[in-house]
Amino acid sequence: MDLKQKLLNKQAKISIIGLGYVGLPLAIALAKSGFEVCGIDTSKSKIQSIQSGKSYIEDIKSKDIATLTSSQGIKGPLLKATTKYSSIKNSDVIIICVPTPLSKSKDPDISYILNSINSISSELKLNTLLVLESTTYPGTTEELVLPILEKSKGRNLKVGNDFYLGYSPERIDPARSNQSIRNTPKVIAGITEECLDLVKIFYESIVDKVVPVSNTKAAEMVKLLENTFRATNVALVNEIYLICDKLNIDVWEVIEAAKTKPFGFMPFYPGPGIGGHCIPVDPHLLEWKLKTLNYKARFIQLSAEINESMPEHWIEKTQDLLNQNNKPIKNSKILVLGVAYKPDVSDTRESPSLCIIEKLISKGAELDYHDPLAKVITVDGKNLISISNSILENGLQSYDCVIIATDHSSYDWKEIQKKSNLIIDTRNALKNNKI
């Protein structure tokens, strides 16, 4: 049976490399559709969680994992997990969902992709479809991944004939209940027409709409455009906030009025900065690529400067308001509410809350934090533990200042406002909840 028929009949064996916020939901979706899926990750704790039928991601239910790991396909469980790359040697489809972080100099760290591809190449069998979903700079699939696979096991393989290669950017948005893998259009591309055809058939099994583009560079660029668009617009509205603050204008009122316009305006909202693994990172992947072409991405640089400056602005505002109460930051008791990068998730990657906490501690504040989902964080190499719910409910009066950094929906804003001496609201949580 050829690969196309295996995909159509859902008899293709799938391997997914990387079981984080992208890989695990994808593995669940594929297994639910009837494919036998093997997830591969270097994290032993993730593998153990899956094997135990337990989820470590908010959007994934433990019962779904437990059901899929016990459900039997033709040759075994619909979902299994391992740390061993050797399991891919019998795979028909391999999806790469590993991270692409930035170095300290904000250059792309593609070592995770390279390590995965090198491991795959040593096990690659003929007629396998590979799809890269990791966010990366334009040209990665064609210029970096393809040459390694073509020389797999010392062979001279031909893409589109001996193996198939494509790219599809992930569009996961944690905690967005109205969006799923199924109803989110999937951008796809292939190195050749044969590759694109197989990528299309594969993703049509789990999504309602696929959107083919002409080549893998274009598909890689799609994701960078999406997140650069968000980063630059957040930077713009953060600067509008700063302007309104200087002019003593309520920026939230301005945004609410502006968004009544039925055309030509899309609302974005200011805050303490910008966080998550994608939006603060992805524009720099594009910026780095353009540097190699001697092009300065001025919008990207300026947007990063504005967004990265916001934690400092809110610290200055905290300092000013404390001073008005005859209290310096040093030795003041400050509580930060929310350390996740967005509401109702536990993910603290690149969260501006961490920057705020670190800077306040360096200024001598007696700092605590509370987050209903992120119970432990690491700041400047030290672990901090969230205060208990009982302290939150009964001890707010003991703090000189409360900073709302992440507006989790579980917070009782009315009670928080009533019991707090001073509140710095970076998210407009109080007004949004009509207190």
LOKOL-691654 format. One record per residue (C-alpha): residue number from 1; residue in one letter; chain; x, y, z. Coordinates in steps of 0.1 Angstrom, whole numbers, plus 5000, padded with zeros to 4 digits. Example, Ala and Ser with C-alpha at 12.3 -4.5 7.8 and 13.67 -1.06 7.14 Angstrom:
! LOKOL-691654
num|residu|chaine|xx|yy|zz
1|a|A|5123|4955|5078;
2|s|A|5137|4989|5071;
! end
This chain:
! LOKOL-691654
num|residu|chaine|xx|yy|zz
1|m|A|5000|5000|5000;
2|d|A|5015|5034|4990;
3|l|A|5017|5063|5014;
4|k|A|4988|5082|4999;
5|q|A|4965|5052|5004;
6|k|A|4978|5048|5040;
7|l|A|4969|5084|5047;
8|l|A|4935|5081|5032;
9|n|A|4928|5049|5051;
10|k|A|4944|5063|5083;
11|q|A|4967|5033|5084;
12|a|A|4998|5055|5083;
13|k|A|5019|5054|5115;
14|i|A|5027|5088|5129;
15|s|A|5056|5101|5149;
16|i|A|5056|5135|5166;
17|i|A|5088|5149|5179;
18|g|A|5083|5174|5207;
19|l|A|5053|5170|5230;
20|g|A|5049|5206|5243;
21|y|A|5021|5230|5236;
22|v|A|5021|5222|5199;
23|g|A|5031|5186|5197;
24|l|A|5008|5171|5224;
25|p|A|4975|5187|5211;
26|l|A|4985|5176|5176;
27|a|A|4992|5140|5188;
28|i|A|4958|5139|5205;
29|a|A|4939|5152|5174;
30|l|A|4956|5126|5152;
31|a|A|4950|5098|5176;
32|k|A|4913|5108|5180;
33|s|A|4910|5107|5142;
34|g|A|4921|5071|5141;
35|f|A|4959|5072|5135;
36|e|A|4984|5053|5156;
37|v|A|5006|5081|5170;
38|c|A|5039|5078|5188;
39|g|A|5051|5110|5206;
40|i|A|5088|5115|5212;
41|d|A|5103|5139|5237;
42|t|A|5135|5142|5257;
43|s|A|5115|5150|5288;
44|k|A|5111|5118|5309;
45|s|A|5084|5135|5330;
46|k|A|5063|5143|5299;
47|i|A|5066|5107|5288;
48|q|A|5057|5094|5322;
49|s|A|5027|5117|5324;
50|i|A|5013|5104|5291;
51|q|A|5020|5068|5300;
52|s|A|5001|5074|5332;
53|g|A|4972|5090|5314;
54|k|A|4978|5125|5328;
55|s|A|4979|5158|5311;
56|y|A|5004|5186|5317;
57|i|A|4988|5211|5294;
58|e|A|4956|5230|5304;
59|d|A|4938|5225|5271;
60|i|A|4943|5188|5271;
61|k|A|4921|5166|5293;
62|s|A|4937|5138|5312;
63|k|A|4908|5115|5303;
64|d|A|4916|5120|5266;
65|i|A|4951|5108|5271;
66|a|A|4941|5079|5293;
67|t|A|4915|5068|5267;
68|l|A|4939|5071|5238;
69|t|A|4968|5053|5255;
70|s|A|4945|5024|5263;
71|s|A|4926|5023|5230;
72|q|A|4939|4998|5205;
73|g|A|4945|5005|5169;
74|i|A|4955|4978|5143;
75|k|A|4989|4972|5158;
76|g|A|4988|4988|5192;
77|p|A|4976|5018|5213;
78|l|A|4964|5048|5193;
79|l|A|4988|5070|5215;
80|k|A|5021|5061|5230;
81|a|A|5051|5081|5240;
82|t|A|5089|5075|5243;
83|t|A|5122|5092|5246;
84|k|A|5138|5070|5219;
85|y|A|5141|5082|5183;
86|s|A|5145|5046|5171;
87|s|A|5107|5043|5172;
88|i|A|5105|5064|5140;
89|k|A|5121|5037|5118;
90|n|A|5087|5023|5110;
91|s|A|5069|5057|5108;
92|d|A|5051|5068|5076;
93|v|A|5048|5104|5088;
94|i|A|5071|5124|5111;
95|i|A|5060|5158|5124;
96|i|A|5086|5180|5141;
97|c|A|5073|5203|5168;
98|v|A|5105|5213|5187;
99|p|A|5111|5248|5200;
100|t|A|5132|5274|5183;
101|p|A|5143|5298|5211;
102|l|A|5165|5328|5208;
103|s|A|5201|5331|5221;
104|k|A|5210|5359|5245;
105|s|A|5220|5379|5214;
106|k|A|5185|5372|5199;
107|d|A|5198|5350|5172;
108|p|A|5177|5319|5164;
109|d|A|5188|5287|5182;
110|i|A|5179|5260|5157;
111|s|A|5198|5233|5176;
112|y|A|5166|5215|5185;
113|i|A|5156|5213|5148;
114|l|A|5191|5201|5138;
115|n|A|5193|5175|5165;
116|s|A|5159|5162|5155;
117|i|A|5167|5161|5118;
118|n|A|5200|5144|5124;
119|s|A|5183|5118|5146;
120|i|A|5156|5112|5119;
121|s|A|5181|5109|5091;
122|s|A|5198|5079|5108;
123|e|A|5165|5061|5110;
124|l|A|5146|5074|5079;
125|k|A|5129|5048|5057;
126|l|A|5120|5054|5021;
127|n|A|5086|5070|5012;
128|t|A|5083|5088|5046;
129|l|A|5066|5122|5048;
130|l|A|5082|5147|5071;
131|v|A|5066|5180|5081;
132|l|A|5083|5207|5101;
133|e|A|5059|5227|5123;
134|s|A|5085|5245|5144;
135|t|A|5085|5283|5139;
136|t|A|5116|5293|5122;
137|y|A|5131|5318|5097;
138|p|A|5123|5316|5060;
139|g|A|5145|5291|5042;
140|t|A|5150|5266|5070;
141|t|A|5131|5237|5055;
142|e|A|5146|5240|5020;
143|e|A|5181|5252|5029;
144|l|A|5188|5234|5062;
145|v|A|5165|5204|5066;
146|l|A|5164|5192|5030;
147|p|A|5201|5187|5024;
148|i|A|5205|5166|5056;
149|l|A|5176|5143|5046;
150|e|A|5189|5139|5011;
151|k|A|5221|5124|5025;
152|s|A|5203|5102|5050;
153|k|A|5224|5070|5058;
154|g|A|5249|5081|5031;
155|r|A|5223|5078|5004;
156|n|A|5215|5102|4976;
157|l|A|5178|5105|4981;
158|k|A|5155|5126|4959;
159|v|A|5127|5146|4976;
160|g|A|5093|5140|4961;
161|n|A|5104|5105|4951;
162|d|A|5123|5087|4979;
163|f|A|5109|5109|5007;
164|y|A|5085|5138|5011;
165|l|A|5091|5171|5029;
166|g|A|5068|5200|5038;
167|y|A|5062|5228|5062;
168|s|A|5031|5239|5081;
169|p|A|5032|5266|5108;
170|e|A|5015|5258|5140;
171|r|A|4986|5281|5151;
172|i|A|4980|5269|5187;
173|d|A|4966|5296|5210;
174|p|A|4963|5281|5245;
175|a|A|4931|5289|5265;
176|r|A|4912|5300|5235;
177|s|A|4882|5277|5238;
178|n|A|4865|5287|5206;
179|q|A|4895|5277|5185;
180|s|A|4908|5242|5180;
181|i|A|4931|5223|5156;
182|r|A|4899|5213|5137;
183|n|A|4884|5247|5130;
184|t|A|4917|5267|5126;
185|p|A|4927|5269|5089;
186|k|A|4960|5251|5083;
187|v|A|4987|5267|5061;
188|i|A|5007|5241|5042;
189|a|A|5035|5238|5017;
190|g|A|5057|5212|5001;
191|i|A|5091|5211|4985;
192|t|A|5076|5195|4954;
193|e|A|5040|5191|4941;
194|e|A|5041|5154|4952;
195|c|A|5051|5166|4987;
196|l|A|5023|5192|4988;
197|d|A|4997|5166|4978;
198|l|A|5006|5143|5006;
199|v|A|5008|5171|5032;
200|k|A|4973|5182|5021;
201|i|A|4958|5147|5024;
202|f|A|4974|5143|5058;
203|y|A|4962|5175|5074;
204|e|A|4927|5172|5058;
205|s|A|4922|5143|5081;
206|i|A|4922|5166|5112;
207|v|A|4914|5201|5100;
208|d|A|4884|5216|5082;
209|k|A|4904|5238|5059;
210|v|A|4939|5236|5045;
211|v|A|4955|5266|5028;
212|p|A|4983|5257|5004;
213|v|A|5010|5282|4995;
214|s|A|5035|5281|4967;
215|n|A|5066|5270|4987;
216|t|A|5080|5263|5021;
217|k|A|5096|5298|5024;
218|a|A|5062|5314|5020;
219|a|A|5047|5291|5047;
220|e|A|5075|5299|5071;
221|m|A|5070|5336|5065;
222|v|A|5032|5333|5072;
223|k|A|5038|5325|5109;
224|l|A|5064|5353|5112;
225|l|A|5040|5378|5096;
226|e|A|5012|5367|5120;
227|n|A|5032|5372|5151;
228|t|A|5051|5403|5139;
229|f|A|5018|5418|5131;
230|r|A|5007|5412|5167;
231|a|A|5039|5423|5183;
232|t|A|5040|5456|5163;
233|n|A|5004|5464|5170;
234|v|A|5008|5456|5207;
235|a|A|5039|5479|5207;
236|l|A|5018|5506|5190;
237|v|A|4990|5504|5215;
238|n|A|5015|5503|5244;
239|e|A|5030|5536|5231;
240|i|A|4994|5550|5227;
241|y|A|4989|5541|5264;
242|l|A|5021|5560|5273;
243|i|A|5009|5590|5253;
244|c|A|4975|5589|5269;
245|d|A|4991|5586|5304;
246|k|A|5011|5618|5297;
247|l|A|4979|5636|5285;
248|n|A|4958|5623|5313;
249|i|A|4934|5605|5289;
250|d|A|4918|5571|5297;
251|v|A|4934|5549|5270;
252|w|A|4908|5521|5276;
253|e|A|4880|5545|5269;
254|v|A|4897|5556|5237;
255|i|A|4901|5520|5225;
256|e|A|4865|5510|5233;
257|a|A|4853|5540|5213;
258|a|A|4877|5534|5184;
259|k|A|4867|5498|5180;
260|t|A|4831|5508|5172;
261|k|A|4843|5518|5138;
262|p|A|4832|5489|5115;
263|f|A|4862|5492|5092;
264|g|A|4899|5501|5093;
265|f|A|4905|5495|5130;
266|m|A|4914|5463|5149;
267|p|A|4916|5467|5187;
268|f|A|4948|5457|5206;
269|y|A|4953|5464|5243;
270|p|A|4982|5477|5263;
271|g|A|4997|5459|5293;
272|p|A|5029|5452|5312;
273|g|A|5048|5440|5281;
274|i|A|5045|5410|5259;
275|g|A|5050|5374|5266;
276|g|A|5046|5338|5255;
277|h|A|5070|5317|5234;
278|c|A|5059|5331|5200;
279|i|A|5051|5368|5199;
280|p|A|5082|5381|5217;
281|v|A|5105|5356|5198;
282|d|A|5092|5351|5162;
283|p|A|5098|5387|5149;
284|h|A|5135|5383|5159;
285|l|A|5137|5352|5137;
286|l|A|5128|5374|5108;
287|e|A|5150|5402|5119;
288|w|A|5180|5378|5121;
289|k|A|5173|5365|5086;
290|l|A|5172|5400|5072;
291|k|A|5205|5409|5090;
292|t|A|5221|5382|5069;
293|l|A|5208|5401|5038;
294|n|A|5221|5435|5052;
295|y|A|5186|5447|5058;
296|k|A|5176|5465|5090;
297|a|A|5140|5456|5101;
298|r|A|5133|5489|5118;
299|f|A|5096|5482|5128;
300|i|A|5106|5450|5145;
301|q|A|5134|5466|5164;
302|l|A|5113|5496|5175;
303|s|A|5084|5473|5185;
304|a|A|5107|5452|5206;
305|e|A|5121|5483|5223;
306|i|A|5087|5496|5233;
307|n|A|5073|5462|5245;
308|e|A|5105|5454|5264;
309|s|A|5103|5489|5281;
310|m|A|5068|5484|5296;
311|p|A|5078|5465|5327;
312|e|A|5101|5494|5337;
313|h|A|5072|5518|5331;
314|w|A|5049|5500|5355;
315|i|A|5077|5498|5381;
316|e|A|5081|5536|5378;
317|k|A|5044|5540|5382;
318|t|A|5044|5517|5413;
319|q|A|5073|5537|5427;
320|d|A|5055|5570|5421;
321|l|A|5022|5559|5437;
322|l|A|5040|5544|5467;
323|n|A|5059|5577|5472;
324|q|A|5026|5595|5472;
325|n|A|5018|5573|5502;
326|n|A|5052|5582|5518;
327|k|A|5065|5547|5511;
328|p|A|5097|5538|5491;
329|i|A|5098|5507|5471;
330|k|A|5126|5494|5493;
331|n|A|5110|5473|5521;
332|s|A|5075|5478|5508;
333|k|A|5054|5447|5508;
334|i|A|5042|5441|5472;
335|l|A|5020|5414|5458;
336|v|A|5020|5406|5421;
337|l|A|4988|5389|5408;
338|g|A|4994|5366|5379;
339|v|A|5028|5355|5364;
340|a|A|5016|5336|5333;
341|y|A|5020|5355|5300;
342|k|A|4983|5355|5294;
343|p|A|4951|5347|5313;
344|d|A|4940|5312|5323;
345|v|A|4973|5294|5313;
346|s|A|5002|5283|5334;
347|d|A|5028|5292|5308;
348|t|A|5053|5318|5321;
349|r|A|5076|5318|5291;
350|e|A|5088|5354|5283;
351|s|A|5062|5367|5307;
352|p|A|5067|5404|5315;
353|s|A|5055|5396|5351;
354|l|A|5088|5378|5357;
355|c|A|5107|5409|5346;
356|i|A|5086|5431|5369;
357|i|A|5092|5407|5399;
358|e|A|5129|5406|5392;
359|k|A|5133|5444|5391;
360|l|A|5112|5449|5422;
361|i|A|5133|5424|5442;
362|s|A|5164|5442|5430;
363|k|A|5150|5475|5443;
364|g|A|5146|5459|5477;
365|a|A|5108|5452|5477;
366|e|A|5095|5425|5499;
367|l|A|5078|5406|5471;
368|d|A|5052|5379|5469;
369|y|A|5032|5366|5440;
370|h|A|5000|5347|5435;
371|d|A|4990|5327|5404;
372|p|A|4963|5300|5405;
373|l|A|4980|5280|5377;
374|a|A|5018|5288|5380;
375|k|A|5026|5276|5415;
376|v|A|5064|5278|5413;
377|i|A|5085|5302|5392;
378|t|A|5122|5308|5389;
379|v|A|5135|5344|5392;
380|d|A|5172|5352|5390;
381|g|A|5180|5315|5397;
382|k|A|5158|5312|5428;
383|n|A|5125|5294|5431;
384|l|A|5095|5315|5444;
385|i|A|5063|5298|5455;
386|s|A|5028|5313|5450;
387|i|A|5011|5325|5482;
388|s|A|4981|5304|5492;
389|n|A|4946|5312|5484;
390|s|A|4938|5318|5520;
391|i|A|4964|5346|5522;
392|l|A|4950|5360|5490;
393|e|A|4915|5360|5505;
394|n|A|4924|5372|5540;
395|g|A|4958|5389|5539;
396|l|A|4956|5416|5511;
397|q|A|4955|5444|5537;
398|s|A|4990|5435|5547;
399|y|A|5005|5445|5514;
400|d|A|5014|5481|5506;
401|c|A|5007|5475|5469;
402|v|A|4990|5449|5447;
403|i|A|5001|5448|5410;
404|i|A|4977|5431|5386;
405|a|A|5000|5416|5360;
406|t|A|4978|5388|5346;
407|d|A|4940|5390|5347;
408|h|A|4931|5354|5353;
409|s|A|4893|5349|5351;
410|s|A|4893|5331|5385;
411|y|A|4901|5362|5404;
412|d|A|4874|5380|5423;
413|w|A|4883|5415|5413;
414|k|A|4856|5431|5435;
415|e|A|4870|5415|5466;
416|i|A|4906|5423|5456;
417|q|A|4898|5460|5451;
418|k|A|4879|5462|5483;
419|k|A|4907|5446|5504;
420|s|A|4937|5462|5488;
421|n|A|4955|5494|5500;
422|l|A|4969|5503|5465;
423|i|A|4963|5486|5432;
424|i|A|4984|5490|5400;
425|d|A|4962|5476|5373;
426|t|A|4983|5468|5342;
427|r|A|4955|5449|5324;
428|n|A|4924|5471|5331;
429|a|A|4910|5442|5350;
430|l|A|4890|5463|5374;
431|k|A|4872|5483|5347;
432|n|A|4868|5453|5324;
433|n|A|4849|5435|5352;
434|k|A|4826|5464|5359;
435|i|A|4834|5469|5395;
! end
